[in-house]
Amino acid sequence: MMRGGPSSRHVGTRAGDALATVVLSVGAVALLMPLVWMVSTALKGTAFVMLFPPQWIPHPFTLSPFLNAWKTMRFLRSLRNTVFLTVSNVVGVELTASMAAFAFARLRFPGRDLLFLILLSTMMLPATVLLIPTFILFKDIHWVNTYLPLIVPSFLGGGAFNIFLMRQFFTGVNSEIFDAARVDGCGYWSMYARIMLPSAKPAMLIVFVFTFIGSWNDFMGPLIYLNNTKLYPLTLQLQVFVGRHVVAWNDLMAGTLMVAIVPIIIFFFAQKNFTQGVVFTGIR
Amino acid sequence: MGVHLNTGTDAGGGRAATDLTRRPRRGSRLGRREAIAGYLFITPAMVGLVGLIAFPVLFAFYVSLTNYNFIHMHFVGLANYSKLLHDPLFWKSLGVTWYYVLVSIPLNLTVGLVLAMMLNRKIRGIGLFRTVYYLPSLVGGVAVSLLFLWLFNPNFGLINYLLSLLHIHGPQWLYSQRWVIPAIILMSLWGVGGSMLINLAALQGVPTELEEAARIDGASRVRIIWHVTLPMISPVILFNLILGIIGSFQIFTQAYVMTSGGPNNASLFYVLYLYENAFEFFKMGYASAMAWIMLVMLLILTLLVFRSSGAWVFYQSEIRGKEEAG
């Protein structure tokens, strides 16, 4: 056991730790089981999917569900669409949210705090209320069936949550470097680009991970704005797939796995540097 | 001198006030340059705030007073609202959604909190445990829905298979009026990792000295949790509660992908019905009226929660205030 007597950080007993380990292990198995089941189904031939009791380890093992899913979902095309949407959203949010956050954290101008407060309060606005008026707006300017309604909003601040998160971080950045730059006559844009952004990497990373995952998994936006199947991202293709092949569970699970795996990979790469990394690694 | 220039700013607090002393006066050329830069930096976000939030919210209200099907727009006053009050499906969707919210929120809050407390212990493999518990919340709505569509399959799904091992004949789940909402609630629990993580971050911010001191004074573990730990993280619980209510009220993808609102409208969630009205029946005015009713309802609810929070949410600054006063 890692715990070291009275110097240990957390209040708790050895018996409590043992109990927690048991409960957490049972819970972890329960949480992972759906994912294991998904992988298992995706590696089975159609004849072996509906066995009762089910097979956990596919025998015989086959990759054909992945090939079927690849074809049905027009995988490369949908992947390209999803990647395009995701990259655009990440760029837009990182750029415009950090700009606003910089101004709210470090520049002084009349009305600053009131505007920030108004912005913050929009976090509590149910997004559904904006659905119809925004649709009408984008329809009137002929943006329906293009990617613009799904991308442009990211370049307009990228949401109060991201601005708030970055502002909190910017406020904490050491102000001495900043004042020195000010004295040296450094312009505001270089203060932002050369001083703030490089020192705010952890906040940028959190925003990256959340925006990436949110955009990758977005369903309602593409559902409403895109009718042309050529423009469909992975999430929409996956849903279309169900309508047509509701019984091919192995193909469907293979497709689902191919879509779901990417955010998980991104998370594992980012995790090492996540500020919340403390939360994951258990250091502290 | 400069401190007095800090007019109308309270969010910046003391820190801002001190470093502002070195800054140019507002009226000066430099101050004006800074203000202009500030406005330029927030321009994209402000265009978004006005164009994509403020204007649409008001426009939605106007649309709700009309009948609009993308071709004709007639002003009808409050007719959409009075029609809604007599629409059984509106009441059905409201009831279904409240059922979901009222069960899933307390369940998710409690499980998220208990998990965070267990994951805040120093036990072997804690990093792995935390990752495993967070993992499902990375999987998107459509993928989760399809996965659970298969898991809940009454004949060949994993869940009924596991129940059969316990000699329980599992229900029809998504095909049963009675079990469809419990099934979706169970599914929401799979993604509890998100709120767990926020709670965990909050728990790590609780100073150990407080818990240690209580322990040395002979307080039991339960008393420490109840009187020290929970009050310390109560602002985060409030945050999770409010965002949880707003988020769960807007549940859509799960029902759209798995059940289309069935069977017999038993999973016709509010936003699903709103979506159908708007984008399948093209009743934009009617759907906008639904949106505004939701807005007002959630606003009242949020205010009530905030009101009640005075009684159960505890801010550290309160102690400091009391100490200074006393």
Chai-1 contact restraints between the chains, C-beta under 6 A:
chainA,res_idxA,chainB,res_idxB,connection_type,confidence,min_distance_angstrom,max_distance_angstrom,comment,restraint_id
A,M2,B,K122,contact,1.0,0.0,6.0,A-B,restraint_1
A,R3,B,K122,contact,1.0,0.0,6.0,A-B,restraint_2
A,R9,B,T208,contact,1.0,0.0,6.0,A-B,restraint_3
A,H10,B,R121,contact,1.0,0.0,6.0,A-B,restraint_4
A,H10,B,K122,contact,1.0,0.0,6.0,A-B,restraint_5
A,V11,B,E211,contact,1.0,0.0,6.0,A-B,restraint_6
A,V11,B,R215,contact,1.0,0.0,6.0,A-B,restraint_7
A,V11,B,I224,contact,1.0,0.0,6.0,A-B,restraint_8
A,G12,B,R121,contact,1.0,0.0,6.0,A-B,restraint_9
A,D17,B,R121,contact,1.0,0.0,6.0,A-B,restraint_10
A,D17,B,I123,contact,1.0,0.0,6.0,A-B,restraint_11
A,A20,B,M118,contact,1.0,0.0,6.0,A-B,restraint_12
A,A20,B,R121,contact,1.0,0.0,6.0,A-B,restraint_13
A,T21,B,I123,contact,1.0,0.0,6.0,A-B,restraint_14
A,L24,B,M118,contact,1.0,0.0,6.0,A-B,restraint_15
A,L24,B,F129,contact,1.0,0.0,6.0,A-B,restraint_16
A,A28,B,V132,contact,1.0,0.0,6.0,A-B,restraint_17
A,L31,B,P136,contact,1.0,0.0,6.0,A-B,restraint_18
A,P34,B,L147,contact,1.0,0.0,6.0,A-B,restraint_19
A,P34,B,L151,contact,1.0,0.0,6.0,A-B,restraint_20
A,W37,B,L158,contact,1.0,0.0,6.0,A-B,restraint_21
A,M38,B,L147,contact,1.0,0.0,6.0,A-B,restraint_22
A,M50,B,F156,contact,1.0,0.0,6.0,A-B,restraint_23
A,P54,B,Y161,contact,1.0,0.0,6.0,A-B,restraint_24
A,T96,B,P44,contact,1.0,0.0,6.0,A-B,restraint_25
A,M99,B,F41,contact,1.0,0.0,6.0,A-B,restraint_26
A,A100,B,I42,contact,1.0,0.0,6.0,A-B,restraint_27
A,A100,B,A45,contact,1.0,0.0,6.0,A-B,restraint_28
A,F102,B,F41,contact,1.0,0.0,6.0,A-B,restraint_29
A,A103,B,G38,contact,1.0,0.0,6.0,A-B,restraint_30
A,A103,B,F41,contact,1.0,0.0,6.0,A-B,restraint_31
A,A103,B,I42,contact,1.0,0.0,6.0,A-B,restraint_32
A,L107,B,E34,contact,1.0,0.0,6.0,A-B,restraint_33
A,L107,B,A37,contact,1.0,0.0,6.0,A-B,restraint_34
A,L107,B,G38,contact,1.0,0.0,6.0,A-B,restraint_35
A,R108,B,E34,contact,1.0,0.0,6.0,A-B,restraint_36
A,F109,B,A35,contact,1.0,0.0,6.0,A-B,restraint_37
A,F109,B,G38,contact,1.0,0.0,6.0,A-B,restraint_38
A,F109,B,Y39,contact,1.0,0.0,6.0,A-B,restraint_39
A,D113,B,T9,contact,1.0,0.0,6.0,A-B,restraint_40
A,D113,B,A11,contact,1.0,0.0,6.0,A-B,restraint_41
A,T122,B,I53,contact,1.0,0.0,6.0,A-B,restraint_42
A,M124,B,T302,contact,1.0,0.0,6.0,A-B,restraint_43
A,P126,B,I246,contact,1.0,0.0,6.0,A-B,restraint_44
A,P126,B,Q250,contact,1.0,0.0,6.0,A-B,restraint_45
A,P126,B,L298,contact,1.0,0.0,6.0,A-B,restraint_46
A,T128,B,Q250,contact,1.0,0.0,6.0,A-B,restraint_47
A,T128,B,V271,contact,1.0,0.0,6.0,A-B,restraint_48
A,T128,B,A291,contact,1.0,0.0,6.0,A-B,restraint_49
A,V129,B,V57,contact,1.0,0.0,6.0,A-B,restraint_50
A,V129,B,A60,contact,1.0,0.0,6.0,A-B,restraint_51
A,V129,B,A291,contact,1.0,0.0,6.0,A-B,restraint_52
A,V129,B,L295,contact,1.0,0.0,6.0,A-B,restraint_53
A,L130,B,P56,contact,1.0,0.0,6.0,A-B,restraint_54
A,I132,B,A60,contact,1.0,0.0,6.0,A-B,restraint_55
A,I132,B,A278,contact,1.0,0.0,6.0,A-B,restraint_56
A,I132,B,M284,contact,1.0,0.0,6.0,A-B,restraint_57
A,I132,B,A287,contact,1.0,0.0,6.0,A-B,restraint_58
A,I132,B,S288,contact,1.0,0.0,6.0,A-B,restraint_59
A,P133,B,P56,contact,1.0,0.0,6.0,A-B,restraint_60
A,P133,B,F59,contact,1.0,0.0,6.0,A-B,restraint_61
A,P133,B,A60,contact,1.0,0.0,6.0,A-B,restraint_62
A,T134,B,P56,contact,1.0,0.0,6.0,A-B,restraint_63
A,P153,B,L52,contact,1.0,0.0,6.0,A-B,restraint_64
A,L156,B,P44,contact,1.0,0.0,6.0,A-B,restraint_65
A,L156,B,V47,contact,1.0,0.0,6.0,A-B,restraint_66
A,L156,B,G48,contact,1.0,0.0,6.0,A-B,restraint_67
A,G157,B,P44,contact,1.0,0.0,6.0,A-B,restraint_68
A,G157,B,A45,contact,1.0,0.0,6.0,A-B,restraint_69
A,G157,B,G48,contact,1.0,0.0,6.0,A-B,restraint_70
A,S175,B,D19,contact,1.0,0.0,6.0,A-B,restraint_71
A,Y188,B,A37,contact,1.0,0.0,6.0,A-B,restraint_72
A,N217,B,G140,contact,1.0,0.0,6.0,A-B,restraint_73
A,F219,B,G141,contact,1.0,0.0,6.0,A-B,restraint_74
A,F219,B,V142,contact,1.0,0.0,6.0,A-B,restraint_75
A,F219,B,T253,contact,1.0,0.0,6.0,A-B,restraint_76
A,T235,B,V142,contact,1.0,0.0,6.0,A-B,restraint_77
A,L238,B,V142,contact,1.0,0.0,6.0,A-B,restraint_78
A,Q239,B,V142,contact,1.0,0.0,6.0,A-B,restraint_79
A,Q239,B,V257,contact,1.0,0.0,6.0,A-B,restraint_80
A,W249,B,W150,contact,1.0,0.0,6.0,A-B,restraint_81
A,T256,B,A143,contact,1.0,0.0,6.0,A-B,restraint_82
A,T256,B,L146,contact,1.0,0.0,6.0,A-B,restraint_83
A,T256,B,L147,contact,1.0,0.0,6.0,A-B,restraint_84
A,V259,B,A143,contact,1.0,0.0,6.0,A-B,restraint_85
A,A260,B,V139,contact,1.0,0.0,6.0,A-B,restraint_86
A,A260,B,A143,contact,1.0,0.0,6.0,A-B,restraint_87
A,P263,B,L138,contact,1.0,0.0,6.0,A-B,restraint_88
A,I264,B,L138,contact,1.0,0.0,6.0,A-B,restraint_89
A,F267,B,L138,contact,1.0,0.0,6.0,A-B,restraint_90
A,V279,B,L200,contact,1.0,0.0,6.0,A-B,restraint_91
A,V279,B,A201,contact,1.0,0.0,6.0,A-B,restraint_92
A,F280,B,G127,contact,1.0,0.0,6.0,A-B,restraint_93
A,F280,B,R130,contact,1.0,0.0,6.0,A-B,restraint_94
A,F280,B,T131,contact,1.0,0.0,6.0,A-B,restraint_95
A,T281,B,G127,contact,1.0,0.0,6.0,A-B,restraint_96
A,G282,B,I126,contact,1.0,0.0,6.0,A-B,restraint_97
A,G282,B,G127,contact,1.0,0.0,6.0,A-B,restraint_98
